[in-house]
Amino acid sequence: MMTLQQFAKKLGVCYKTAWRYWDRGELNALQTPTGRIIVECNKEGDVREGFKNKGERIEKENNGDKNVL
């Protein structure tokens, strides 16, 4: 598990972009009572595990599909 800030940094996007993913319900994440957003990922920190669609977004982005975001 990692914070949304850590997730954004590892993914290579700004915090606001990661927050939008979370706000749209695209992340396997939960919000603590204090407001911190925790993204679930595997022990190696594979950010693809943070997405509900298991990395499909990253694969589309790498293939040049600009309509994903």
N, CA, C and O atoms as a Tinker XYZ file with bonds, in Angstrom:
   276  protein
     1  N      0.844000   -1.178000    0.000000    73     2
     2  CA     0.000000    0.000000    0.000000    64     1     3
     3  C      0.884000    1.235000    0.000000    63     2     4     5
     4  O      1.994000    1.222000    0.532000    81     3
     5  N      0.376000    2.303000   -0.605000    73     3     6
     6  CA     1.107000    3.555000   -0.621000    64     5     7
     7  C      0.113000    4.708000   -0.672000    63     6     8     9
     8  O     -1.046000    4.531000   -1.047000    81     7
     9  N      0.579000    5.875000   -0.293000    73     7    10
    10  CA    -0.292000    7.043000   -0.328000    64     9    11
    11  C     -0.522000    7.447000   -1.788000    63    10    12    13
    12  O      0.201000    7.023000   -2.689000    81    11
    13  N     -1.525000    8.258000   -1.988000    73    11    14
    14  CA    -1.816000    8.729000   -3.339000    64    13    15
    15  C     -0.645000    9.537000   -3.878000    63    14    16    17
    16  O     -0.347000    9.464000   -5.070000    81    15
    17  N      0.018000   10.300000   -3.030000    73    15    18
    18  CA     1.183000   11.080000   -3.447000    64    17    19
    19  C      2.299000   10.153000   -3.937000    63    18    20    21
    20  O      2.902000   10.408000   -4.980000    81    19
    21  N      2.572000    9.097000   -3.203000    73    19    22
    22  CA     3.598000    8.131000   -3.599000    64    21    23
    23  C      3.209000    7.434000   -4.903000    63    22    24    25
    24  O      4.046000    7.222000   -5.780000    81    23
    25  N      1.923000    7.082000   -5.015000    73    23    26
    26  CA     1.412000    6.435000   -6.217000    64    25    27
    27  C      1.617000    7.326000   -7.436000    63    26    28    29
    28  O      2.072000    6.861000   -8.481000    81    27
    29  N      1.281000    8.612000   -7.303000    73    27    30
    30  CA     1.435000    9.563000   -8.408000    64    29    31
    31  C      2.901000    9.672000   -8.827000    63    30    32    33
    32  O      3.216000    9.664000  -10.017000    81    31
    33  N      3.778000    9.773000   -7.856000    73    31    34
    34  CA     5.200000    9.898000   -8.147000    64    33    35
    35  C      5.715000    8.657000   -8.869000    63    34    36    37
    36  O      6.458000    8.771000   -9.843000    81    35
    37  N      5.331000    7.490000   -8.405000    73    35    38
    38  CA     5.782000    6.231000   -9.012000    64    37    39
    39  C      5.207000    6.079000  -10.420000    63    38    40    41
    40  O      5.870000    5.546000  -11.309000    81    39
    41  N      3.977000    6.545000  -10.620000    73    39    42
    42  CA     3.327000    6.459000  -11.916000    64    41    43
    43  C      3.869000    7.506000  -12.885000    63    42    44    45
    44  O      3.769000    7.345000  -14.101000    81    43
    45  N      4.445000    8.582000  -12.340000    73    43    46
    46  CA     5.001000    9.638000  -13.184000    64    45    47
    47  C      3.974000   10.672000  -13.604000    63    46    48    49
    48  O      4.101000   11.290000  -14.660000    81    47
    49  N      2.947000   10.862000  -12.767000    73    47    50
    50  CA     1.927000   11.879000  -13.035000    64    49    51
    51  C      1.855000   12.819000  -11.837000    63    50    52    53
    52  O      2.365000   12.503000  -10.763000    81    51
    53  N      1.227000   13.960000  -12.022000    73    51    54
    54  CA     1.088000   14.878000  -10.896000    64    53    55
    55  C      0.015000   14.361000   -9.934000    63    54    56    57
    56  O     -0.812000   13.525000  -10.296000    81    55
    57  N      0.046000   14.868000   -8.722000    73    55    58
    58  CA    -0.895000   14.437000   -7.691000    64    57    59
    59  C     -2.335000   14.644000   -8.144000    63    58    60    61
    60  O     -3.187000   13.786000   -7.913000    81    59
    61  N     -2.611000   15.773000   -8.786000    73    59    62
    62  CA    -3.977000   16.091000   -9.204000    64    61    63
    63  C     -4.520000   15.045000  -10.186000    63    62    64    65
    64  O     -5.698000   14.690000  -10.129000    81    63
    65  N     -3.666000   14.557000  -11.079000    73    63    66
    66  CA    -4.082000   13.516000  -12.028000    64    65    67
    67  C     -4.431000   12.239000  -11.287000    63    66    68    69
    68  O     -5.452000   11.611000  -11.568000    81    67
    69  N     -3.581000   11.851000  -10.338000    73    67    70
    70  CA    -3.852000   10.657000   -9.535000    64    69    71
    71  C     -5.141000   10.846000   -8.733000    63    70    72    73
    72  O     -5.924000    9.908000   -8.582000    81    71
    73  N     -5.357000   12.043000   -8.226000    73    71    74
    74  CA    -6.574000   12.322000   -7.470000    64    73    75
    75  C     -7.801000   12.175000   -8.366000    63    74    76    77
    76  O     -8.834000   11.664000   -7.932000    81    75
    77  N     -7.687000   12.624000   -9.614000    73    75    78
    78  CA    -8.811000   12.465000  -10.551000    64    77    79
    79  C     -9.109000   10.986000  -10.793000    63    78    80    81
    80  O    -10.275000   10.597000  -10.857000    81    79
    81  N     -8.063000   10.151000  -10.931000    73    79    82
    82  CA    -8.275000    8.707000  -11.069000    64    81    83
    83  C     -9.074000    8.186000   -9.878000    63    82    84    85
    84  O    -10.031000    7.429000  -10.040000    81    83
    85  N     -8.665000    8.603000   -8.681000    73    83    86
    86  CA    -9.356000    8.158000   -7.466000    64    85    87
    87  C    -10.786000    8.682000   -7.434000    63    86    88    89
    88  O    -11.704000    7.932000   -7.101000    81    87
    89  N    -10.994000    9.941000   -7.768000    73    87    90
    90  CA   -12.309000   10.561000   -7.735000    64    89    91
    91  C    -13.274000    9.885000   -8.705000    63    90    92    93
    92  O    -14.472000    9.802000   -8.435000    81    91
    93  N    -12.755000    9.403000   -9.831000    73    91    94
    94  CA   -13.593000    8.710000  -10.819000    64    93    95
    95  C    -13.803000    7.242000  -10.471000    63    94    96    97
    96  O    -14.521000    6.533000  -11.176000    81    95
    97  N    -13.179000    6.783000   -9.385000    73    95    98
    98  CA   -13.356000    5.405000   -8.960000    64    97    99
    99  C    -12.514000    4.408000   -9.731000    63    98   100   101
   100  O    -12.857000    3.227000   -9.793000    81    99
   101  N    -11.411000    4.865000  -10.322000    73    99   102
   102  CA   -10.577000    3.995000  -11.137000    64   101   103
   103  C     -9.463000    3.315000  -10.357000    63   102   104   105
   104  O     -8.743000    2.487000  -10.914000    81   103
   105  N     -9.308000    3.645000   -9.085000    73   103   106
   106  CA    -8.225000    3.078000   -8.294000    64   105   107
   107  C     -8.746000    2.141000   -7.216000    63   106   108   109
   108  O     -9.843000    2.322000   -6.688000    81   107
   109  N     -7.944000    1.143000   -6.904000    73   107   110
   110  CA    -8.196000    0.295000   -5.742000    64   109   111
   111  C     -7.631000    1.056000   -4.548000    63   110   112   113
   112  O     -6.488000    0.837000   -4.144000    81   111
   113  N     -8.427000    1.934000   -3.997000    73   111   114
   114  CA    -7.944000    2.810000   -2.934000    64   113   115
   115  C     -9.046000    3.052000   -1.915000    63   114   116   117
   116  O    -10.233000    2.875000   -2.191000    81   115
   117  N     -8.621000    3.457000   -0.741000    73   115   118
   118  CA    -9.566000    3.810000    0.311000    64   117   119
   119  C     -9.113000    5.107000    0.969000    63   118   120   121
   120  O     -7.942000    5.481000    0.904000    81   119
   121  N    -10.045000    5.768000    1.587000    73   119   122
   122  CA    -9.733000    7.011000    2.281000    64   121   123
   123  C     -9.855000    6.787000    3.779000    63   122   124   125
   124  O    -10.867000    6.286000    4.268000    81   123
   125  N     -8.809000    7.165000    4.493000    73   123   126
   126  CA    -8.807000    6.999000    5.944000    64   125   127
   127  C     -9.715000    8.053000    6.575000    63   126   128   129
   128  O    -10.078000    9.026000    5.914000    81   127
   129  N    -10.088000    7.873000    7.844000    73   127   130
   130  CA   -10.918000    8.872000    8.517000    64   129   131
   131  C    -10.268000   10.257000    8.566000    63   130   132   133
   132  O    -10.962000   11.266000    8.689000    81   131
   133  N     -8.935000   10.304000    8.469000    73   131   134
   134  CA    -8.246000   11.601000    8.480000    64   133   135
   135  C     -8.152000   12.215000    7.094000    63   134   136   137
   136  O     -7.668000   13.338000    6.952000    81   135
   137  N     -8.609000   11.496000    6.062000    73   135   138
   138  CA    -8.637000   12.039000    4.714000    64   137   139
   139  C     -7.539000   11.538000    3.796000    63   138   140   141
   140  O     -7.576000   11.811000    2.596000    81   139
   141  N     -6.572000   10.820000    4.318000    73   139   142
   142  CA    -5.478000   10.306000    3.490000    64   141   143
   143  C     -6.001000    9.207000    2.577000    63   142   144   145
   144  O     -6.777000    8.353000    3.006000    81   143
   145  N     -5.577000    9.229000    1.324000    73   143   146
   146  CA    -5.984000    8.228000    0.349000    64   145   147
   147  C     -4.865000    7.198000    0.231000    63   146   148   149
   148  O     -3.716000    7.544000   -0.045000    81   147
   149  N     -5.208000    5.942000    0.441000    73   147   150
   150  CA    -4.250000    4.840000    0.394000    64   149   151
   151  C     -4.584000    3.973000   -0.817000    63   150   152   153
   152  O     -5.710000    3.494000   -0.957000    81   151
   153  N     -3.595000    3.776000   -1.691000    73   151   154
   154  CA    -3.762000    2.963000   -2.893000    64   153   155
   155  C     -3.181000    1.587000   -2.613000    63   154   156   157
   156  O     -2.062000    1.465000   -2.114000    81   155
   157  N     -3.944000    0.557000   -2.935000    73   155   158
   158  CA    -3.482000   -0.813000   -2.732000    64   157   159
   159  C     -2.659000   -1.252000   -3.935000    63   158   160   161
   160  O     -3.063000   -1.052000   -5.081000    81   159
   161  N     -1.503000   -1.850000   -3.668000    73   159   162
   162  CA    -0.653000   -2.403000   -4.714000    64   161   163
   163  C      0.073000   -3.597000   -4.132000    63   162   164   165
   164  O     -0.026000   -3.870000   -2.935000    81   163
   165  N      0.802000   -4.310000   -4.977000    73   163   166
   166  CA     1.495000   -5.490000   -4.462000    64   165   167
   167  C      2.754000   -5.084000   -3.696000    63   166   168   169
   168  O      3.099000   -3.903000   -3.657000    81   167
   169  N      3.425000   -6.030000   -3.102000    73   167   170
   170  CA     4.579000   -5.743000   -2.255000    64   169   171
   171  C      5.723000   -5.100000   -3.018000    63   170   172   173
   172  O      6.515000   -4.364000   -2.430000    81   171
   173  N      5.829000   -5.364000   -4.330000    73   171   174
   174  CA     6.892000   -4.772000   -5.131000    64   173   175
   175  C      6.577000   -3.337000   -5.529000    63   174   176   177
   176  O      7.415000   -2.662000   -6.128000    81   175
   177  N      5.381000   -2.868000   -5.204000    73   175   178
   178  CA     4.995000   -1.505000   -5.534000    64   177   179
   179  C      4.588000   -1.329000   -6.983000    63   178   180   181
   180  O      4.730000   -0.242000   -7.543000    81   179
   181  N      4.079000   -2.398000   -7.599000    73   179   182
   182  CA     3.633000   -2.342000   -8.990000    64   181   183
   183  C      2.398000   -1.451000   -9.068000    63   182   184   185
   184  O      1.336000   -1.824000   -8.569000    81   183
   185  N      2.523000   -0.283000   -9.689000    73   183   186
   186  CA     1.414000    0.674000   -9.717000    64   185   187
   187  C      0.233000    0.177000  -10.542000    63   186   188   189
   188  O     -0.884000    0.661000  -10.363000    81   187
   189  N      0.458000   -0.784000  -11.445000    73   187   190
   190  CA    -0.670000   -1.310000  -12.221000    64   189   191
   191  C     -1.710000   -1.953000  -11.320000    63   190   192   193
   192  O     -2.899000   -1.963000  -11.640000    81   191
   193  N     -1.265000   -2.486000  -10.199000    73   191   194
   194  CA    -2.194000   -3.116000   -9.264000    64   193   195
   195  C     -3.108000   -2.084000   -8.603000    63   194   196   197
   196  O     -4.150000   -2.442000   -8.055000    81   195
   197  N     -2.728000   -0.812000   -8.650000    73   195   198
   198  CA    -3.554000    0.230000   -8.054000    64   197   199
   199  C     -4.810000    0.527000   -8.847000    63   198   200   201
   200  O     -5.789000    1.035000   -8.299000    81   199
   201  N     -4.789000    0.211000  -10.143000    73   199   202
   202  CA    -5.959000    0.459000  -10.982000    64   201   203
   203  C     -6.916000   -0.709000  -10.911000    63   202   204   205
   204  O     -6.498000   -1.865000  -10.833000    81   203
   205  N     -8.191000   -0.409000  -10.937000    73   203   206
   206  CA    -9.207000   -1.460000  -10.889000    64   205   207
   207  C     -9.175000   -2.319000  -12.141000    63   206   208   209
   208  O     -9.538000   -3.494000  -12.084000    81   207
   209  N     -8.748000   -1.761000  -13.278000    73   207   210
   210  CA    -8.711000   -2.529000  -14.515000    64   209   211
   211  C     -7.344000   -3.178000  -14.734000    63   210   212   213
   212  O     -7.014000   -3.565000  -15.855000    81   211
   213  N     -6.549000   -3.299000  -13.666000    73   211   214
   214  CA    -5.285000   -4.051000  -13.644000    64   213   215
   215  C     -4.291000   -3.614000  -14.708000    63   214   216   217
   216  O     -3.684000   -4.454000  -15.373000    81   215
   217  N     -4.119000   -2.311000  -14.874000    73   215   218
   218  CA    -3.064000   -1.812000  -15.752000    64   217   219
   219  C     -3.476000   -1.576000  -17.182000    63   218   220   221
   220  O     -2.634000   -1.208000  -18.001000    81   219
   221  N     -4.735000   -1.770000  -17.518000    73   219   222
   222  CA    -5.180000   -1.545000  -18.888000    64   221   223
   223  C     -4.910000   -0.100000  -19.303000    63   222   224   225
   224  O     -4.532000    0.156000  -20.446000    81   223
   225  N     -5.099000    0.836000  -18.389000    73   223   226
   226  CA    -4.865000    2.246000  -18.690000    64   225   227
   227  C     -3.408000    2.485000  -19.074000    63   226   228   229
   228  O     -3.132000    3.187000  -20.047000    81   227
   229  N     -2.487000    1.915000  -18.330000    73   227   230
   230  CA    -1.071000    2.125000  -18.604000    64   229   231
   231  C     -0.709000    1.540000  -19.960000    63   230   232   233
   232  O      0.045000    2.160000  -20.710000    81   231
   233  N     -1.223000    0.370000  -20.292000    73   231   234
   234  CA    -0.941000   -0.237000  -21.576000    64   233   235
   235  C     -1.477000    0.625000  -22.707000    63   234   236   237
   236  O     -0.797000    0.787000  -23.720000    81   235
   237  N     -2.673000    1.182000  -22.567000    73   235   238
   238  CA    -3.232000    2.057000  -23.595000    64   237   239
   239  C     -2.392000    3.311000  -23.747000    63   238   240   241
   240  O     -2.143000    3.758000  -24.867000    81   239
   241  N     -1.947000    3.891000  -22.620000    73   239   242
   242  CA    -1.126000    5.088000  -22.689000    64   241   243
   243  C      0.187000    4.799000  -23.398000    63   242   244   245
   244  O      0.659000    5.623000  -24.181000    81   243
   245  N      0.777000    3.655000  -23.139000    73   243   246
   246  CA     2.035000    3.293000  -23.770000    64   245   247
   247  C      1.870000    3.006000  -25.256000    63   246   248   249
   248  O      2.838000    3.091000  -26.013000    81   247
   249  N      0.665000    2.669000  -25.680000    73   247   250
   250  CA     0.401000    2.415000  -27.095000    64   249   251
   251  C      0.012000    3.694000  -27.831000    63   250   252   253
   252  O     -0.300000    3.648000  -29.021000    81   251
   253  N      0.026000    4.823000  -27.146000    73   251   254
   254  CA    -0.234000    6.092000  -27.796000    64   253   255
   255  C     -1.691000    6.486000  -27.863000    63   254   256   257
   256  O     -2.026000    7.417000  -28.595000    81   255
   257  N     -2.572000    5.827000  -27.140000    73   255   258
   258  CA    -3.982000    6.174000  -27.141000    64   257   259
   259  C     -4.179000    7.385000  -26.240000    63   258   260   261
   260  O     -4.206000    7.255000  -25.016000    81   259
   261  N     -4.315000    8.560000  -26.841000    73   259   262
   262  CA    -4.416000    9.804000  -26.070000    64   261   263
   263  C     -5.813000   10.054000  -25.520000    63   262   264   265
   264  O     -5.994000   10.971000  -24.718000    81   263
   265  N     -6.801000    9.270000  -25.924000    73   263   266
   266  CA    -8.175000    9.472000  -25.472000    64   265   267
   267  C     -8.468000    8.792000  -24.144000    63   266   268   269
   268  O     -9.607000    8.824000  -23.679000    81   267
   269  N     -7.471000    8.178000  -23.525000    73   267   270
   270  CA    -7.683000    7.441000  -22.282000    64   269   271
   271  C     -7.968000    8.383000  -21.138000    63   270   272   273
   272  O     -8.849000    8.117000  -20.320000    81   271
   273  N     -7.238000    9.476000  -21.066000    73   271   274
   274  CA    -7.429000   10.403000  -19.961000    64   273   275
   275  C     -8.642000   11.197000  -20.245000    63   274   276
   276  O     -9.016000   12.059000  -19.449000    81   275
